[in-house]
C-alpha cells in the first residue's frame, strides 16, 4: 500500500436497517465455456457503433477536503425520493468527482493472466468495488450501466470487461481475497426480517439504501473476520457490470457477470443483456481498471488488444472493434458530464 495517504475523516454515522427483498440470481448465457485454472476464459464486450478511442484523461481532482463518512452520505442519498433514480445516481457521481472515496480505491493491484499459448497479460485494477466514504466508514452503492461508465470516465479509467473479471476472481482466490456472495436472503435475515419472501417485493427493496448499507456492513464484517486488509485484492462478493458484447448482447442491454458461492463457483455467467441499461440492484458492483495493459511486457492499448484475432482466440473473448465506451450516455447525462468538463 502507498506510504503517503490523503486526509481522512472517521466519525461514522448510523442508519436504520429494515425490510429486505428477494433477489433472483439467475445464471444465463450458457454459451460461456468452462475455464481452466491456467487460462482465463473471456468475453470482452463493446458495441461497434462509435469510433474506438482511448479512455479520456481524468479532469483534475478538486483540492483535498474533509471526506464525508459513507453512512452519513447514504442518509442524504436515502432522503431522495426512490423514484428519482437519476438524481440518486448523480449524487454518487458527485462524490466520485470529489474523490470522496476510501484511500484504498487507487491502491492498484497488478493482475496477471496467462493465455492458452503462453501469452502473459498484465493489467491494473482497483482492489475492490466502487466505494463512497472514508477508509473507516464506506458504502458500496450500485449504479446503472451508463452512470457506471460515467464514474469510470470521471476517474480516467475503464470498466473491467468480463475476461478481466474472471482474471481478478482467480487471482483474488489465490491471494486470499475471495469473498462469498451475499444473497438477498442473507441480507434480509441480517436486518431481522425472517419473512422477507412474503413481505417485500423484488424491485423497490433491491434498490433500497437499507440494502446497500447492509451489504456493505456484511462485507466489512467478512473482511474483518478473515483478516483481509485494505488494499488487498478482493472479488466474488457481487456481480460486476461489464461492457456489453456486440452481436451477443440484446440491444446493448446491461451486461453483468461474476459473484461466487461459498465454494468459489461463479454465480452469474455473462447475462446476455436481458435487462435494460438503466436496471440496477443491490447485487451489482463496479470494478475499475487502468487504461492500457501489458502483453509479454510490452505496453498495449485496449483497442489493439480487443481487435486482435490472435488474442481473442487465445484468451477466449469476443473480438470487438470498440472496447470503450460501451454504454451510450442518455442526453441528460451527457449534458451533465459536459457541463463539468467531461465528455466523450
C-alpha positions in Angstrom: 0.0 0.0 0.0 1.3 3.5 -0.7 3.1 5.2 2.1 1.6 8.6 1.5 -2.1 8.9 2.3 -4.6 11.6 1.8 -6.5 13.2 4.7 -9.3 11.1 6.0 -12.3 11.6 8.3 -13.5 9.0 10.8 -16.8 9.7 12.5 -19.2 7.0 11.2 -22.9 7.7 11.5 -25.7 5.2 11.9 -28.5 4.0 9.6 -31.7 2.1 10.5 -31.9 -1.1 8.6 -35.4 -2.5 7.7 -37.1 -5.0 5.5 -35.5 -6.7 2.6 -36.4 -8.4 -0.6 -35.9 -11.4 -2.8 -33.2 -11.4 -5.3 -33.1 -13.5 -8.4 -29.6 -14.6 -9.1 -30.2 -16.4 -12.3 -27.4 -17.6 -14.4 -28.0 -17.1 -18.1 -26.0 -17.3 -21.3 -24.9 -21.0 -21.2 -22.6 -20.4 -24.1 -19.8 -19.4 -21.8 -17.3 -22.3 -21.6 -15.6 -23.7 -18.5 -12.4 -22.1 -17.5 -9.1 -23.8 -16.8 -7.0 -22.6 -13.9 -4.1 -21.9 -16.2 -6.0 -19.8 -18.6 -8.8 -17.2 -18.3 -11.9 -17.6 -20.4 -13.1 -14.3 -21.6 -15.9 -12.5 -23.3 -14.9 -8.9 -23.9 -17.6 -6.5 -25.0 -18.4 -3.3 -26.7 -20.8 -2.2 -29.3 -19.1 -1.1 -32.6 -21.2 1.9 -33.1 -18.7 4.6 -32.4 -15.0 5.1 -33.3 -12.5 3.5 -31.0 -10.7 5.9 -28.8 -8.5 6.0 -25.7 -10.1 6.4 -22.3 -10.4 10.1 -21.5 -7.8 11.7 -19.2 -9.4 12.5 -15.8 -10.3 16.1 -15.0 -8.0 17.3 -12.2 -9.5 16.3 -8.9 -10.7 19.1 -6.6 -8.5 20.3 -3.8 -8.4 17.9 -0.8 -11.1 18.4 1.8 -12.5 16.5 4.7 -14.3 13.4 3.5 -17.9 12.6 4.3 -18.4 9.2 6.1 -20.3 6.7 3.9 -23.1 6.2 6.4 -23.7 10.0 6.7 -23.7 10.4 2.9 -26.0 7.4 2.5 -28.6 9.2 4.7 -28.6 12.1 2.2 -28.9 9.6 -0.6 -31.9 7.9 1.1 -33.6 11.2 1.6 -34.1 11.5 -2.2 -37.3 10.0 -3.4 -36.9 6.4 -4.6 -38.5 7.3 -7.9 -35.8 9.9 -8.6 -33.2 7.3 -9.6 -31.3 9.7 -11.9 -30.9 12.1 -9.0 -29.5 9.4 -6.8 -27.1 8.3 -9.5 -25.8 11.9 -9.8 -25.2 12.1 -6.1 -22.9 9.1 -6.5 -21.1 10.7 -9.4 -20.6 14.0 -7.5 -18.9 12.0 -4.7 -16.7 10.3 -7.2 -15.8 13.7 -8.8 -14.8 14.9 -5.3 -12.9 11.7 -4.6 -15.0 11.1 -1.5 -13.7 7.6 -1.6 -11.6 5.4 0.7 -7.8 5.8 0.4 -7.5 2.3 -1.0 -9.5 2.9 -4.2 -6.4 3.6 -6.2 -4.1 1.1 -4.5 -3.8 -0.5 -7.9 -3.2 -4.2 -8.0 -1.5 -5.9 -10.9 -3.4 -8.9 -12.2 -1.6 -11.4 -14.4 -3.4 -13.7 -16.8 -1.6 -16.4 -18.9 -3.3 -17.4 -22.2 -3.5 -20.9 -23.6 -0.4 -20.3 -25.8 1.7 -18.7 -23.0 1.0 -15.1 -23.7 1.2 -13.1 -20.4 -1.2 -10.2 -20.0 -0.9 -7.8 -17.0 -3.5 -5.1 -16.1 -4.1 -2.9 -13.0 -7.3 -3.0 -11.1 -8.7 -1.2 -8.1 -8.6 -3.7 -5.2 -12.4 -3.5 -4.6 -15.6 -2.2 -6.0 -16.6 1.5 -6.1 -17.0 2.8 -2.6 -18.2 6.1 -1.2 -17.0 7.5 2.1 -13.9 7.3 4.3 -11.5 4.5 4.9 -13.2 3.7 8.2 -16.8 4.3 7.0 -17.7 3.4 3.4 -20.6 2.0 1.4 -20.7 0.4 -1.9 -23.6 1.8 -4.0 -24.5 0.3 -7.4 -25.3 2.4 -10.5 -27.0 1.6 -13.7 -24.8 0.9 -16.8 -24.5 4.5 -18.2 -23.7 6.0 -14.8 -21.2 3.2 -14.1 -19.4 4.2 -17.3 -19.6 7.8 -16.3 -18.0 7.1 -13.0 -15.1 5.4 -14.8 -14.7 8.3 -17.1 -14.6 10.8 -14.3 -11.7 8.9 -12.8 -10.0 8.4 -16.1 -10.2 4.6 -16.0 -12.4 1.9 -17.5 -15.0 -0.7 -16.6 -13.3 -4.1 -16.4 -14.6 -6.4 -19.3 -15.7 -9.9 -18.5 -12.4 -11.7 -19.2 -10.7 -9.4 -16.7 -13.4 -10.0 -14.1 -12.5 -13.7 -14.3 -8.8 -13.0 -14.0 -9.5 -10.8 -11.0 -11.6 -13.6 -9.4 -8.9 -16.2 -9.9 -6.1 -14.0 -8.6 -8.1 -12.9 -5.5 -8.8 -16.5 -4.7 -5.1 -17.4 -4.9 -4.1 -14.4 -2.8 -6.7 -14.8 0.0 -9.2 -12.2 -1.1 -12.1 -14.4 -2.2 -15.4 -13.3 -0.6 -18.5 -15.3 -0.9 -21.7 -13.9 -2.5 -24.2 -12.1 -0.2 -27.7 -13.1 -1.4 -30.8 -11.1 -0.6 -32.0 -13.7 1.9 -28.8 -13.3 3.9 -29.0 -9.5 3.9 -32.7 -9.7 4.8 -32.0 -12.0 7.7 -29.2 -9.8 8.9 -31.7 -7.0 9.0 -34.0 -9.0 11.2 -36.7 -9.7 8.5 -37.1 -13.5 8.5 -40.2 -13.4 6.3 -38.6 -11.4 3.5 -40.1 -13.6 0.8 -43.6 -12.7 1.8 -43.1 -9.2 3.0 -41.0 -7.4 0.4 -41.5 -7.0 -3.4 -38.4 -7.7 -5.5 -37.9 -4.4 -7.3 -38.0 -1.5 -4.8 -36.3 -3.1 -1.9 -33.4 -4.4 -4.1 -32.6 -0.8 -4.9 -33.1 0.5 -1.3 -30.4 2.3 0.6 -31.0 -0.1 3.5 -29.9 -3.0 1.3 -26.8 -1.1 0.2 -25.9 -0.3 3.8 -26.5 -3.9 4.9 -24.5 -5.4 2.1 -21.6 -3.1 3.0 -21.9 -4.0 6.7 -21.8 -7.7 5.8 -18.8 -7.2 3.6 -16.9 -5.2 6.3 -17.6 -7.9 8.8 -16.4 -10.7 6.4 -13.2 -8.8 5.7 -12.5 -8.3 9.4 -13.3 -11.9 10.3 -10.9 -13.2 7.7 -8.2 -10.6 8.3 -8.4 -9.1 4.8 -6.7 -5.7 5.0 -7.4 -2.6 2.9 -5.7 -2.7 -0.4 -5.9 -6.5 -0.7 -7.5 -7.6 -4.0 -11.0 -8.9 -3.2 -13.5 -10.5 -5.5 -16.6 -12.6 -5.7 -19.0 -10.9 -3.4 -21.2 -9.2 -6.0 -21.8 -9.4 -9.8 -19.9 -6.9 -11.9 -21.2 -4.5 -14.6 -19.1 -5.1 -17.7 -19.1 -3.8 -21.2 -21.7 -5.5 -23.5 -20.8 -7.8 -26.3 -21.6 -6.6 -29.8 -23.8 -9.1 -31.6 -24.5 -11.1 -28.4 -25.9 -8.6 -26.0 -29.5 -7.8 -26.8 -29.9 -4.2 -27.8 -26.7 -3.4 -25.9 -28.5 -4.1 -22.6 -27.0 -4.3 -19.2 -24.3 -7.0 -19.0 -23.3 -8.5 -15.7 -21.0 -11.4 -14.7 -19.4 -12.9 -11.6 -20.1 -13.3 -8.0 -19.2 -16.6 -6.3 -20.7 -19.0 -3.8 -19.1 -20.3 -0.6 -17.4 -23.0 -2.8 -15.9 -20.4 -5.1 -18.2 -21.2 -8.0 -19.3 -18.4 -10.3 -23.0 -17.4 -9.7 -23.6 -15.2 -12.7 -22.4 -16.2 -16.2 -22.5 -13.4 -18.7 -26.1 -12.4 -18.6 -26.9 -11.8 -22.2 -28.2 -8.2 -21.9 -31.6 -9.3 -20.7 -32.0 -6.2 -18.6 -32.2 -2.6 -19.8 -29.1 -0.5 -19.3 -31.0 1.5 -16.7 -31.5 -1.5 -14.4 -29.5 -2.0 -11.3 -29.9 -3.6 -7.8 -28.0 -4.2 -4.6 -26.1 -7.2 -6.1 -24.3 -5.2 -8.8 -20.7 -3.9 -8.5 -18.3 -1.7 -10.4 -14.7 -2.8 -11.0 -12.3 -0.2 -12.3 -9.2 -0.9 -14.3 -6.5 1.4 -15.6 -6.4 2.1 -19.3 -3.9 0.0 -21.2 -2.3 -3.3 -20.4 1.0 -5.1 -20.9 1.3 -8.1 -23.2 4.6 -10.0 -22.6 5.9 -6.9 -21.0 5.0 -4.5 -23.9 2.5 -1.7 -23.4 -0.6 -2.4 -25.4 -3.9 -0.3 -25.8 -7.3 -1.7 -25.0 -8.3 -1.2 -28.7 -5.3 -3.0 -30.1 -5.8 -6.0 -27.7 -9.5 -6.1 -28.3 -9.2 -6.1 -32.0 -6.6 -8.9 -32.1 -7.9 -12.1 -33.6 -4.9 -13.9 -32.1 -5.6 -12.7 -28.5 -9.4 -13.2 -28.9 -8.8 -16.9 -29.7 -6.1 -17.4 -27.0 -8.0 -15.7 -24.2 -11.4 -16.7 -25.4 -13.1 -13.4 -25.7 -15.3 -12.0 -28.4 -13.2 -9.7 -30.7 -14.8 -6.3 -30.9 -13.8 -3.1 -32.7 -14.7 -0.8 -29.8 -13.7 -1.8 -26.3 -14.8 1.5 -24.8 -17.0 3.5 -24.4 -19.5 0.6 -24.2 -22.7 2.3 -22.9 -24.2 5.3 -24.5 -25.0 8.2 -22.3 -28.6 9.4 -22.3 -28.8 13.0 -23.4 -29.3 14.4 -19.9 -26.3 12.5 -18.5 -24.2 13.6 -21.5 -25.1 17.2 -20.8 -24.3 16.8 -17.1 -20.9 15.3 -17.9 -20.0 18.0 -20.4 -21.1 20.8 -18.0 -18.5 19.5 -15.6 -15.6 19.2 -18.1 -16.0 15.6 -19.1 -17.4 14.2 -22.3 -16.7 11.7 -25.0 
